[in-house]
Amino acid sequence: MGHKLLPLYLLSLLLLPSCWQEEQPEEQSTKQQKEPSRSMSKSIHLEDIVSNKEEAPDVLRNEIAQGKTVVDFYAQWCGPCKLMSPVIDELANEYKDISFIKIDIDKFTDLANGFDVDNQRIVISGIPTIYFFKDGKIVEKVGGYIRKEVFKKMIISKLGS
């Protein structure tokens, strides 16, 4: 009986690593700007700390400029992104000295299509894409779903927590 499920399992492995960005209608952000907390116990969404999309690159650069930051580019419709979300929330609770920021590429298409940081151009072509920053410098970029245990090892090796 188990051997009949093997093709479905293999197919799920092929589809799971990442979702490719699709064109989605752009939404207008109407949220008021809030001050992010470096001692947060949960990941924050970029739309919760910016008042308009035009200021998003500057707010993000400011957030990653000092300390340790993990930035998750995702979309609501992406299966692997939905699997990553609780992993990131759990890690945000465990590593309070690290900022975890989630960026919905459908709400911030300009940011996902091109954003300069640390003299490098970040362009998101597949999701989830996760960047690790230390004092404003990119120290790692990974794409696709990452198991929590692997993610923790990356945090320790790349960010020193």
DSSP file (Angstrom, degrees, kcal/mol; ACC not computed):
  #  RESIDUE AA STRUCTURE BP1 BP2  ACC     N-H-->O    O-->H-N    N-H-->O    O-->H-N    TCO  KAPPA ALPHA  PHI   PSI    X-CA   Y-CA   Z-CA
    1    1 A M    >         0   0    0      0, 0.0     3,-1.0     0, 0.0     4,-0.5   0.000 360.0 360.0 360.0 -40.4    0.0    0.0    0.0
    2    2 A G  G >>  +     0   0    0      1,-0.2     3,-1.1     2,-0.2     4,-0.6   0.819 360.0  62.9 -64.0 -32.3    2.8    2.4    0.9
    3    3 A H  G 34 S+     0   0    0      1,-0.3     3,-0.3     2,-0.2    -1,-0.2   0.730  94.3  62.5 -68.0 -20.3    4.5    2.1   -2.5
    4    4 A K  G <4 S+     0   0    0     -3,-1.0     4,-0.4     1,-0.2    -1,-0.3   0.750 101.7  51.8 -73.5 -23.7    1.4    3.5   -4.2
    5    5 A L  T <> S+     0   0    0     -3,-1.1     4,-2.4    -4,-0.5     3,-0.2   0.623  86.5  86.8 -85.8 -14.1    2.0    6.8   -2.3
    6    6 A L  H  X S+     0   0    0     -4,-0.6     4,-2.7    -3,-0.3     5,-0.2   0.896  85.2  51.8 -56.9 -45.9    5.6    7.1   -3.4
    7    7 A P  H  > S+     0   0    0      0, 0.0     4,-2.3     0, 0.0    -1,-0.2   0.902 111.7  48.0 -59.7 -38.4    4.8    8.9   -6.7
    8    8 A L  H  > S+     0   0    0     -4,-0.4     4,-2.3    -3,-0.2    -2,-0.2   0.901 111.5  50.3 -66.8 -39.5    2.7   11.5   -4.8
    9    9 A Y  H  X S+     0   0    0     -4,-2.4     4,-1.8     2,-0.2    -1,-0.2   0.932 111.6  47.3 -62.4 -46.2    5.5   12.0   -2.2
   10   10 A L  H  X S+     0   0    0     -4,-2.7     4,-1.6     1,-0.2    -2,-0.2   0.897 111.4  51.5 -63.6 -40.2    8.1   12.5   -5.0
   11   11 A L  H  X S+     0   0    0     -4,-2.3     4,-1.8    -5,-0.2    -1,-0.2   0.903 107.5  52.8 -62.6 -40.9    5.8   14.9   -6.8
   12   12 A S  H  X S+     0   0    0     -4,-2.3     4,-1.8     1,-0.2    -1,-0.2   0.858 105.8  54.5 -64.7 -33.4    5.3   16.9   -3.5
   13   13 A L  H  < S+     0   0    0     -4,-1.8    -1,-0.2     1,-0.2    -2,-0.2   0.866 108.1  49.7 -66.0 -35.6    9.1   17.1   -3.1
   14   14 A L  H  < S+     0   0    0     -4,-1.6     4,-0.3     1,-0.2    -2,-0.2   0.865 116.7  40.7 -69.4 -36.0    9.4   18.6   -6.6
   15   15 A L  H  < S+     0   0    0     -4,-1.8     3,-0.3     1,-0.2    -2,-0.2   0.722 105.8  66.6 -85.0 -22.1    6.7   21.2   -5.9
   16   16 A L  S  < S+     0   0    0     -4,-1.8   129,-0.5     1,-0.2    -1,-0.2   0.831  76.7  76.9 -74.3 -36.1    7.7   22.1   -2.3
   17   17 A P  S    S-     0   0    0      0, 0.0   128,-0.4     0, 0.0     2,-0.3   0.836 110.2 -25.2 -52.9 -40.4   11.1   23.8   -2.7
   18   18 A S        -     0   0    0     -3,-0.3     2,-0.4    -4,-0.3    61,-0.0  -0.983  50.4-128.2-165.6 158.5    9.8   27.1   -3.9
   19   19 A C  E     -A  127   0A   0    108,-4.7   108,-4.0    -2,-0.3     2,-0.3  -0.886  31.9-125.4-106.0 143.5    6.9   28.9   -5.6
   20   20 A W  E     -A  126   0A   0     -2,-0.4   106,-0.2   106,-0.2   105,-0.0  -0.703  33.7 -97.8 -91.5 143.9    7.7   31.2   -8.5
   21   21 A Q        -     0   0    0    104,-1.3     2,-0.3    -2,-0.3    -1,-0.1  -0.321  40.6-165.9 -62.7 133.0    6.4   34.7   -8.4
   22   22 A E        -     0   0    0     -2,-0.0     2,-0.3    -3,-0.0    -1,-0.0  -0.859  32.3 -94.9-115.5 154.7    3.2   35.3  -10.3
   23   23 A E        +     0   0    0     -2,-0.3    83,-0.1     0, 0.0     0, 0.0  -0.552  49.7 176.5 -69.5 128.0    1.8   38.7  -11.3
   24   24 A Q        -     0   0    0     -2,-0.3    85,-0.1    82,-0.1     2,-0.0  -0.948  37.4 -92.2-130.4 150.3   -0.8   39.7   -8.6
   25   25 A P        -     0   0    0      0, 0.0     2,-0.3     0, 0.0     0, 0.0  -0.365  44.5-115.6 -64.3 141.7   -2.8   43.0   -8.4
   26   26 A E        -     0   0    0     -2,-0.0     2,-0.3    82,-0.0    81,-0.2  -0.602  27.7-152.4 -81.3 135.9   -1.1   45.6   -6.3
   27   27 A E        -     0   0    0     79,-0.6     2,-0.4    -2,-0.3    -1,-0.0  -0.773  16.4-117.9-105.8 152.8   -2.9   46.7   -3.2
   28   28 A Q        -     0   0    0     -2,-0.3     2,-0.5    24,-0.0    24,-0.0  -0.760  23.9-131.3 -90.7 132.8   -2.6   50.1   -1.5
   29   29 A S        +     0   0    0     -2,-0.4    24,-0.2     1,-0.1    -1,-0.0  -0.711  30.4 169.4 -84.6 127.5   -1.2   50.2    2.0
   30   30 A T        +     0   0    0     -2,-0.5    -1,-0.1    22,-0.1     2,-0.1   0.259  34.6 121.3-119.6  10.5   -3.3   52.2    4.4
   31   31 A K        -     0   0    0     19,-0.2     2,-0.2    16,-0.1    -2,-0.0  -0.437  63.4-117.4 -77.5 148.6   -1.7   51.2    7.7
   32   32 A Q        -     0   0    0     -2,-0.1     2,-0.1     1,-0.1    18,-0.1  -0.577  38.0 -97.2 -80.3 147.8   -0.2   53.8   10.0
   33   33 A Q        -     0   0    0     -2,-0.2     2,-0.3    16,-0.1    16,-0.2  -0.442  44.3-170.4 -68.0 136.4    3.5   53.6   10.6
   34   34 A K        -     0   0    0     14,-0.3    17,-0.0    -2,-0.1    -3,-0.0  -0.901  27.8-107.6-124.8 154.8    4.4   51.9   13.9
   35   35 A E        -     0   0    0     -2,-0.3     2,-0.1    15,-0.0    15,-0.1  -0.730  35.1-133.4 -82.8 121.5    7.7   51.6   15.7
   36   36 A P        -     0   0    0      0, 0.0     2,-0.5     0, 0.0     3,-0.0  -0.383  15.5-129.2 -70.7 154.6    9.1   48.1   15.4
   37   37 A S    >   -     0   0    0      1,-0.1     3,-1.2    -2,-0.1     7,-0.0  -0.925   9.4-158.6-109.7 122.4   10.4   46.5   18.6
   38   38 A R  T 3  S+     0   0    0     -2,-0.5    -1,-0.1     1,-0.3     0, 0.0   0.700  97.5  54.3 -70.0 -19.1   13.9   45.0   18.6
   39   39 A S  T 3  S+     0   0    0     58,-0.1    -1,-0.3    -3,-0.0    58,-0.1  -0.023  83.2 150.2-102.1  31.0   12.9   42.9   21.6
   40   40 A M    <   -     0   0    0     -3,-1.2    58,-0.2     1,-0.1     3,-0.1  -0.212  42.6-154.1 -63.7 152.4    9.9   41.5   19.7
   41   41 A S  S    S+     0   0    0      2,-0.1     2,-0.3     1,-0.0    -1,-0.1   0.276  79.0  41.4-107.6   8.4    8.6   38.0   20.5
   42   42 A K  S    S-     0   0    0     50,-0.1    58,-0.2    51,-0.1    47,-0.1  -0.982  92.5 -94.4-149.6 155.3    7.1   37.5   17.1
   43   43 A S        -     0   0    0     -2,-0.3     2,-0.3    56,-0.1    58,-0.2  -0.376  40.9-138.0 -68.9 153.9    8.0   38.2   13.5
   44   44 A I  E     -b  101   0B   0     56,-2.6    58,-3.0    -4,-0.1     2,-0.4  -0.854   5.5-128.6-115.1 151.5    6.7   41.5   12.1
   45   45 A H  E >   -b  102   0B   0     -2,-0.3     3,-2.0    56,-0.2     4,-0.4  -0.809  17.9-130.7 -96.6 137.5    5.2   42.2    8.7
   46   46 A L  G >> S+     0   0    0     56,-2.7     3,-1.9    -2,-0.4     4,-0.7   0.864 106.5  62.5 -55.9 -38.2    6.6   45.1    6.8
   47   47 A E  G 34 S+     0   0    0     55,-0.3    -1,-0.3     1,-0.3   -16,-0.1   0.709  97.1  60.3 -63.7 -16.7    3.2   46.5    6.1
   48   48 A D  G <4 S+     0   0    0     -3,-2.0    -1,-0.3     1,-0.2   -14,-0.3   0.607 109.9  39.5 -83.3 -11.6    2.8   47.0    9.9
   49   49 A I  T <4 S+     0   0    0     -3,-1.9     2,-0.4    -4,-0.4    -2,-0.2   0.365 106.2  68.5-120.1   4.5    5.7   49.3   10.1
   50   50 A V     <  -     0   0    0     -4,-0.7   -19,-0.2   -18,-0.1     3,-0.1  -0.948  56.7-158.6-122.0 147.4    5.4   51.5    7.0
   51   51 A S  S    S+     0   0    0     -2,-0.4     2,-0.3     1,-0.3    -1,-0.1   0.689  81.7  13.9 -95.1 -20.7    2.7   54.0    6.3
   52   52 A N  S >  S-     0   0    0    -22,-0.1     3,-1.0     1,-0.1     4,-0.4  -0.990  74.0-116.6-151.2 157.6    3.2   53.9    2.5
   53   53 A K  G >  S+     0   0    0     -2,-0.3     3,-1.1     1,-0.3    -1,-0.1   0.783 107.0  66.7 -65.6 -29.0    4.9   51.7    0.0
   54   54 A E  G 3  S+     0   0    0      1,-0.3     4,-0.3     2,-0.1    -1,-0.3   0.823 101.9  47.4 -64.3 -30.4    7.4   54.4   -1.2
   55   55 A E  G <> S+     0   0    0     -3,-1.0     4,-2.5     1,-0.2    -1,-0.3   0.542  85.6  95.9 -87.9  -5.4    9.1   54.5    2.2
   56   56 A A  H <> S+     0   0    0     -3,-1.1     4,-2.8    -4,-0.4     5,-0.2   0.882  80.8  51.0 -55.6 -46.3    9.4   50.7    2.4
   57   57 A P  H  > S+     0   0    0      0, 0.0     4,-2.7     0, 0.0    -1,-0.2   0.923 113.5  45.2 -60.2 -41.7   13.0   50.4    1.1
   58   58 A D  H  > S+     0   0    0     -4,-0.3     4,-2.3     2,-0.2    -2,-0.2   0.902 113.5  49.3 -67.6 -40.5   14.2   53.1    3.5
   59   59 A V  H  X S+     0   0    0     -4,-2.5     4,-2.2     2,-0.2    -1,-0.2   0.926 113.3  47.2 -63.5 -43.9   12.4   51.5    6.5
   60   60 A L  H  X S+     0   0    0     -4,-2.8     4,-2.2    -5,-0.2    -2,-0.2   0.929 111.1  50.5 -64.6 -45.1   13.8   48.0    5.6
   61   61 A R  H  X S+     0   0    0     -4,-2.7     4,-1.0    -5,-0.2    -1,-0.2   0.909 111.3  49.9 -57.7 -41.6   17.3   49.4    5.2
   62   62 A N  H  X S+     0   0    0     -4,-2.3     4,-0.5     1,-0.2     3,-0.4   0.897 109.5  51.2 -63.3 -41.5   17.0   51.0    8.6
   63   63 A E  H  < S+     0   0    0     -4,-2.2     3,-0.3     1,-0.2    -1,-0.2   0.868 116.4  39.2 -65.0 -37.5   15.7   47.8   10.2
   64   64 A I  H  < S+     0   0    0     -4,-2.2    72,-1.8     1,-0.2    -1,-0.2   0.543  92.6  89.9 -91.1  -6.0   18.6   45.7    8.8
   65   65 A A  H  < S+     0   0    0     -4,-1.0     2,-0.4    -3,-0.4    -1,-0.2   0.841  94.1  28.0 -61.9 -36.4   21.3   48.4    9.4
   66   66 A Q  S  < S-     0   0    0     -4,-0.5    -1,-0.1    -3,-0.3     2,-0.1  -0.964 111.1  -1.1-130.1 143.4   22.2   47.3   12.9
   67   67 A G  S    S-     0   0    0     -2,-0.4    68,-3.4    31,-0.1     2,-0.4  -0.368  98.4 -37.8  83.0-160.6   22.1   43.9   14.6
   68   68 A K  E     +cD  98 134B   0     29,-0.6    31,-2.7    66,-0.2     2,-0.4  -0.887  58.4 176.1-110.7 132.2   20.8   40.6   13.2
   69   69 A T  E     -cD  99 133B   0     64,-2.4    64,-3.2    -2,-0.4     2,-0.5  -0.998  19.9-160.6-140.6 138.3   17.8   40.4   10.9
   70   70 A V  E     -cD 100 132B   0     29,-3.1    31,-2.9    -2,-0.4     2,-0.5  -0.985  15.1-163.6-115.3 125.4   16.1   37.6    9.0
   71   71 A V  E     -cD 101 131B   0     60,-2.8    60,-2.6    -2,-0.5     2,-0.6  -0.949   1.2-162.8-116.4 123.7   13.9   38.8    6.1
   72   72 A D  E     -cD 102 130B   0     29,-3.1    31,-3.4    -2,-0.5     2,-0.6  -0.918   3.3-160.6-108.6 115.1   11.3   36.5    4.6
   73   73 A F  E     +cD 103 129B   0     56,-3.1    56,-1.7    -2,-0.6     2,-0.2  -0.862  34.4 146.3 -92.5 124.0    9.9   37.3    1.2
   74   74 A Y  E     -c  104   0B   0     29,-2.4    31,-3.0    -2,-0.6    32,-0.4  -0.829  39.0-135.5-145.8 177.3    6.7   35.4    0.8
   75   75 A A    >   -     0   0    0     -2,-0.2     3,-1.2    29,-0.2     6,-0.1  -0.987  23.6-125.3-141.8 149.9    3.1   35.5   -0.7
   76   76 A Q  T 3  S+     0   0    0     -2,-0.3    -1,-0.1     1,-0.2     6,-0.1   0.817 110.6  51.6 -61.7 -32.2   -0.2   34.5    0.8
   77   77 A W  T 3  S+     0   0    0      4,-0.0     2,-0.5    -3,-0.0    -1,-0.2   0.491  85.5 104.7 -85.6  -4.2   -0.9   32.0   -2.1
   78   78 A C    <>  -     0   0    0     -3,-1.2     4,-1.9     1,-0.1     5,-0.2  -0.692  57.8-155.3 -88.8 120.1    2.4   30.2   -1.8
   79   79 A G  H  > S+     0   0    0     -2,-0.5     4,-1.6     1,-0.2     3,-0.3   0.940  94.7  46.1 -58.5 -54.0    2.2   26.7   -0.2
   80   80 A P  H  > S+     0   0    0      0, 0.0     4,-1.9     0, 0.0    -1,-0.2   0.841 110.2  56.2 -60.2 -31.7    5.9   26.5    1.0
   81   81 A C  H  > S+     0   0    0      1,-0.2     4,-1.8     2,-0.2    -2,-0.2   0.894 104.3  52.5 -65.0 -39.1    5.5   30.1    2.3
   82   82 A K  H  < S+     0   0    0     -4,-1.9    -1,-0.2    -3,-0.3    -3,-0.1   0.848 109.8  49.1 -64.9 -33.6    2.6   28.9    4.4
   83   83 A L  H  X S+     0   0    0     -4,-1.6     4,-0.7     1,-0.2    -1,-0.2   0.849 111.3  49.8 -72.2 -34.0    4.7   26.1    5.8
   84   84 A M  H  X S+     0   0    0     -4,-1.9     4,-2.7     1,-0.2     5,-0.2   0.809  93.9  75.5 -73.8 -30.8    7.6   28.6    6.6
   85   85 A S  H  X S+     0   0    0     -4,-1.8     4,-2.3     1,-0.2    -1,-0.2   0.897  97.9  41.8 -55.1 -50.5    5.4   31.1    8.4
   86   86 A P  H  > S+     0   0    0      0, 0.0     4,-2.4     0, 0.0    -1,-0.2   0.852 113.1  55.4 -67.7 -30.1    5.0   29.1   11.7
   87   87 A V  H  X S+     0   0    0     -4,-0.7     4,-2.4     2,-0.2    -2,-0.2   0.937 110.0  45.7 -62.9 -46.4    8.7   28.1   11.6
   88   88 A I  H  X S+     0   0    0     -4,-2.7     4,-2.4     1,-0.2    -1,-0.2   0.903 112.1  51.4 -64.6 -41.6    9.7   31.8   11.4
   89   89 A D  H  X S+     0   0    0     -4,-2.3     4,-1.5    -5,-0.2    -1,-0.2   0.912 110.8  48.6 -61.7 -42.5    7.3   32.7   14.2
   90   90 A E  H  X S+     0   0    0     -4,-2.4     4,-1.4     1,-0.2    -2,-0.2   0.914 112.6  47.6 -63.2 -43.3    8.7   30.0   16.4
   91   91 A L  H  X S+     0   0    0     -4,-2.4     4,-2.9     1,-0.2    -1,-0.2   0.858 106.8  57.4 -68.0 -34.6   12.3   31.0   15.8
   92   92 A A  H  < S+     0   0    0     -4,-2.4    -1,-0.2     1,-0.2    -2,-0.2   0.864 107.5  48.8 -62.5 -34.8   11.4   34.7   16.4
   93   93 A N  H  < S+     0   0    0     -4,-1.5     3,-0.3    -5,-0.2    -1,-0.2   0.823 115.2  44.2 -71.8 -31.5   10.2   33.6   19.9
   94   94 A E  H  < S+     0   0    0     -4,-1.4     2,-0.8     1,-0.2    -2,-0.2   0.850 115.2  46.4 -81.1 -36.6   13.4   31.7   20.5
   95   95 A Y    ><  +     0   0    0     -4,-2.9     3,-1.5     1,-0.2    -1,-0.2  -0.733  60.6 166.7-112.0  81.7   15.8   34.3   19.2
   96   96 A K  T 3  S+     0   0    0     -2,-0.8    -1,-0.2    -3,-0.3   -56,-0.1   0.633  72.7  65.0 -72.8 -13.4   14.8   37.5   20.7
   97   97 A D  T 3  S+     0   0    0     -3,-0.1   -29,-0.6   -58,-0.1     2,-0.4   0.415  94.6  73.6 -87.3   2.9   18.1   39.2   19.7
   98   98 A I  E <  S- c   0  68B   0     -3,-1.5     2,-0.4    -6,-0.2   -29,-0.2  -0.950  76.9-136.1-118.2 135.4   17.2   38.8   16.0
   99   99 A S  E     - c   0  69B   0    -31,-2.7   -29,-3.1    -2,-0.4     2,-0.5  -0.760  15.9-160.3 -86.4 133.8   14.6   40.8   14.1
  100  100 A F  E     - c   0  70B   0     -2,-0.4   -56,-2.6   -58,-0.2     2,-0.4  -0.973  10.9-175.5-116.3 118.8   12.4   38.7   11.8
  101  101 A I  E     -bc  44  71B   0    -31,-2.9   -29,-3.1    -2,-0.5     2,-0.4  -0.958  10.7-156.9-121.0 131.3   10.6   40.7    9.1
  102  102 A K  E     -bc  45  72B   0    -58,-3.0   -56,-2.7    -2,-0.4     2,-0.5  -0.901   6.6-166.4-107.7 133.2    8.1   39.2    6.7
  103  103 A I  E     - c   0  73B   0    -31,-3.4   -29,-2.4    -2,-0.4     2,-0.7  -0.961  13.4-146.0-124.9 115.7    7.5   40.9    3.3
  104  104 A D  E >>  - c   0  74B   0     -2,-0.5     4,-1.9   -31,-0.2     3,-0.9  -0.692   8.4-153.9 -78.4 114.7    4.5   40.0    1.2
  105  105 A I  T 34 S+     0   0    0    -31,-3.0     7,-0.2    -2,-0.7    -1,-0.2   0.727  92.4  59.2 -66.4 -20.7    5.7   40.4   -2.4
  106  106 A D  T 34 S+     0   0    0    -32,-0.4   -79,-0.6     1,-0.2     3,-0.4   0.791 111.2  40.2 -77.1 -27.1    2.2   41.1   -3.6
  107  107 A K  T <4 S+     0   0    0     -3,-0.9    -2,-0.2     1,-0.2    -1,-0.2   0.737 126.3  35.7 -88.0 -26.2    1.9   44.1   -1.3
  108  108 A F     X  +     0   0    0     -4,-1.9     4,-2.1     1,-0.1    -1,-0.2  -0.491  68.4 150.4-126.2  60.9    5.5   45.3   -2.0
  109  109 A T  H  > S+     0   0    0     -3,-0.4     4,-2.2     1,-0.2     5,-0.1   0.872  73.0  54.9 -63.4 -38.6    6.0   44.4   -5.7
  110  110 A D  H  > S+     0   0    0      1,-0.2     4,-0.7     2,-0.2    -1,-0.2   0.907 109.4  47.9 -62.2 -40.1    8.5   47.3   -6.3
  111  111 A L  H >4 S+     0   0    0      1,-0.2     3,-0.7     2,-0.2    -2,-0.2   0.916 113.2  47.3 -65.0 -44.2   10.6   46.0   -3.4
  112  112 A A  H 3< S+     0   0    0     -4,-2.1    12,-3.0     1,-0.2    -1,-0.2   0.800 108.7  56.0 -68.5 -29.2   10.5   42.4   -4.6
  113  113 A N  H 3< S-     0   0    0     -4,-2.2    -1,-0.2     1,-0.3    -2,-0.2   0.617 129.7 -18.9 -81.1 -12.2   11.4   43.6   -8.2
  114  114 A G    <<  +     0   0    0     -4,-0.7     2,-0.3    -3,-0.7    -1,-0.3  -0.511  62.5 165.7 165.4 125.2   14.6   45.4   -7.2
  115  115 A F  E     -F  122   0C   0      7,-1.4     7,-3.5    -3,-0.2     2,-0.5  -0.968  25.5-137.5-154.2 127.7   16.0   46.7   -4.0
  116  116 A D  E     +F  121   0C   0     -2,-0.3     2,-0.3     5,-0.2     5,-0.2  -0.775  32.6 153.9 -95.4 130.5   19.6   47.9   -3.2
  117  117 A V  E >   +F  120   0C   0      3,-2.7     3,-1.6    -2,-0.5    21,-0.1  -0.969  66.8   3.1-151.6 138.8   21.3   46.9    0.0
  118  118 A D  T 3  S-     0   0    0     -2,-0.3    20,-0.1     1,-0.3     3,-0.1   0.875 128.3 -60.7  54.9  41.0   24.9   46.5    1.0
  119  119 A N  T 3  S+     0   0    0      1,-0.2     2,-0.3    -3,-0.0    -1,-0.3   0.751 118.1 108.2  56.7  27.1   25.9   47.6   -2.6
  120  120 A Q  E <   -F  117   0C   0     -3,-1.6    -3,-2.7    -5,-0.0     2,-0.6  -0.962  69.6-125.1-130.9 150.7   24.0   44.6   -4.0
  121  121 A R  E     -F  116   0C   0     -2,-0.3     2,-0.6    -5,-0.2    -5,-0.2  -0.848  20.2-156.5 -96.6 122.6   20.8   44.4   -5.9
  122  122 A I  E     +F  115   0C   0     -7,-3.5    -7,-1.4    -2,-0.6     2,-0.4  -0.891  17.1 172.4 -99.8 121.6   18.1   42.1   -4.3
  123  123 A V        -     0   0    0     -2,-0.6     2,-0.7    -9,-0.2   -10,-0.2  -0.996  23.4-143.5-129.2 125.3   15.6   40.8   -6.8
  124  124 A I        +     0   0    0    -12,-3.0     3,-0.1    -2,-0.4    -2,-0.0  -0.792  32.5 156.7 -93.7 117.7   13.1   38.2   -5.7
  125  125 A S        +     0   0    0     -2,-0.7  -104,-1.3     1,-0.3     2,-0.3   0.605  67.0  28.5-112.8 -19.1   12.3   35.6   -8.4
  126  126 A G  E    S-A   20   0A   0   -106,-0.2    -1,-0.3    18,-0.0  -106,-0.2  -0.981  85.5 -98.7-140.0 152.5   11.2   32.7   -6.3
  127  127 A I  E    S+A   19   0A   0   -108,-4.0  -108,-4.7    -2,-0.3   -53,-0.1  -0.950  90.3  35.2-133.6 153.9    9.5   32.4   -2.9
  128  128 A P  S    S+     0   0    0      0, 0.0    16,-3.0     0, 0.0     2,-0.4   0.536  73.3 169.8 -70.0 145.2   10.0   31.9   -0.2
  129  129 A T  E     -DE  73 143B   0    -56,-1.7   -56,-3.1    14,-0.2     2,-0.5  -0.998  13.0-164.7-123.3 129.5   13.3   33.6   -0.3
  130  130 A I  E     -DE  72 142B   0     12,-3.3    12,-2.5    -2,-0.4     2,-0.4  -0.961   3.1-164.7-122.4 128.0   15.0   34.3    3.0
  131  131 A Y  E     -DE  71 141B   0    -60,-2.6   -60,-2.8    -2,-0.5     2,-0.5  -0.888   7.7-152.0-109.4 140.8   17.9   36.7    3.6
  132  132 A F  E     -DE  70 140B   0      8,-2.7     7,-3.0    -2,-0.4     8,-1.2  -0.961  17.6-171.8-109.6 126.6   20.1   36.8    6.7
  133  133 A F  E     -DE  69 138B   0    -64,-3.2   -64,-2.4    -2,-0.5     2,-0.4  -0.931  13.4-171.2-120.5 143.2   21.6   40.2    7.5
  134  134 A K  E >  S-DE  68 137B   0      3,-2.4     3,-1.6    -2,-0.4   -66,-0.2  -0.954  79.6 -22.4-133.3 115.9   24.2   41.2   10.1
  135  135 A D  T 3  S-     0   0    0    -68,-3.4   -70,-0.2    -2,-0.4   -69,-0.2   0.889 128.7 -48.5  49.8  46.0   24.8   44.9   10.7
  136  136 A G  T 3  S+     0   0    0    -72,-1.8     2,-0.4   -69,-0.4    -1,-0.3   0.406 114.9 114.0  82.7  -2.1   23.4   45.7    7.3
  137  137 A K  E <   -E  134   0B   0     -3,-1.6    -3,-2.4   -73,-0.2     2,-0.5  -0.840  69.7-120.3-105.5 138.7   25.5   43.1    5.4
  138  138 A I  E     +E  133   0B   0     -2,-0.4    -5,-0.2    -5,-0.2     3,-0.1  -0.638  34.8 169.4 -74.1 124.4   24.0   40.1    3.6
  139  139 A V  E     +     0   0B   0     -7,-3.0     2,-0.3    -2,-0.5    -6,-0.2   0.578  63.3   3.0-111.2 -15.6   25.4   37.0    5.1
  140  140 A E  E     -E  132   0B   0     -8,-1.2    -8,-2.7     2,-0.0    -1,-0.4  -0.958  50.2-164.7-166.9 149.6   23.2   34.4    3.5
  141  141 A K  E     +E  131   0B   0     -2,-0.3     2,-0.3   -10,-0.2   -10,-0.2  -0.992  16.6 175.0-137.1 131.1   20.3   33.9    1.0
  142  142 A V  E     -E  130   0B   0    -12,-2.5   -12,-3.3    -2,-0.4     2,-0.4  -0.976  13.4-153.6-135.4 151.2   18.2   30.8    0.8
  143  143 A G  E     +E  129   0B   0     -2,-0.3   -14,-0.2   -14,-0.2   -16,-0.1  -0.933  52.8  20.0-124.2 148.9   15.2   29.8   -1.2
  144  144 A G  S    S-     0   0    0    -16,-3.0  -126,-0.2    -2,-0.4     2,-0.2  -0.236 100.7 -28.2  91.0 178.8   12.4   27.4   -0.6
  145  145 A Y        -     0   0    0   -129,-0.5     2,-0.4  -128,-0.4    -2,-0.1  -0.451  55.7-163.6 -70.8 138.5   11.2   25.7    2.5
  146  146 A I        -     0   0    0     -2,-0.2    -2,-0.1    -4,-0.1   -59,-0.0  -0.993  20.4-123.1-125.2 125.9   13.7   25.2    5.3
  147  147 A R     >  -     0   0    0     -2,-0.4     4,-2.8     1,-0.1     3,-0.2  -0.342  27.8-114.4 -63.1 149.7   13.1   22.7    8.2
  148  148 A K  H  > S+     0   0    0      1,-0.2     4,-2.6     2,-0.2     5,-0.2   0.873 115.1  52.4 -55.9 -42.8   13.3   24.3   11.6
  149  149 A E  H  > S+     0   0    0      1,-0.2     4,-1.8     2,-0.2    -1,-0.2   0.899 112.6  44.8 -62.9 -40.9   16.3   22.4   12.7
  150  150 A V  H  > S+     0   0    0     -3,-0.2     4,-2.1     2,-0.2    -2,-0.2   0.905 111.9  53.0 -68.3 -41.8   18.2   23.4    9.5
  151  151 A F  H  X S+     0   0    0     -4,-2.8     4,-2.4     1,-0.2    -2,-0.2   0.913 107.6  51.5 -59.4 -44.5   17.1   27.0   10.0
  152  152 A K  H  X S+     0   0    0     -4,-2.6     4,-2.5     1,-0.2    -1,-0.2   0.909 108.5  50.9 -60.4 -43.3   18.4   27.1   13.5
  153  153 A K  H  X S+     0   0    0     -4,-1.8     4,-2.6     1,-0.2    -1,-0.2   0.882 110.0  50.4 -62.3 -38.3   21.8   25.8   12.4
  154  154 A M  H  X>S+     0   0    0     -4,-2.1     4,-3.0     2,-0.2     5,-0.5   0.905 109.1  51.4 -65.7 -41.6   21.9   28.6    9.8
  155  155 A I  I  X>S+     0   0    0     -4,-2.4     4,-2.3     1,-0.2     6,-0.8   0.941 113.2  45.1 -59.3 -47.5   21.0   31.2   12.4
  156  156 A I  I  X5S+     0   0    0     -4,-2.5     4,-0.9     4,-0.2    -2,-0.2   0.924 119.3  40.1 -64.6 -44.7   23.8   29.9   14.6
  157  157 A S  I  <5S+     0   0    0     -4,-2.6    -2,-0.2    -5,-0.2    -1,-0.2   0.871 126.6  32.1 -75.3 -35.7   26.4   29.7   11.8
  158  158 A K  I  <5S+     0   0    0     -4,-3.0    -3,-0.2    -5,-0.2    -2,-0.2   0.815 133.2  25.5 -92.5 -32.4   25.5   32.9   10.0
  159  159 A L  I  <<S-     0   0    0     -4,-2.3    -3,-0.2    -5,-0.5    -2,-0.1   0.532  95.0-128.3-111.6  -9.4   24.3   35.2   12.7
  160  160 A G     <<       0   0    0     -4,-0.9    -4,-0.2    -5,-0.7    -3,-0.1   0.803 360.0 360.0  71.0  30.0   26.2   33.8   15.7
  161  161 A S              0   0    0     -6,-0.8    -5,-0.2   -66,-0.0    -1,-0.1   0.445 360.0 360.0 -96.1 360.0   23.2   33.4   18.0
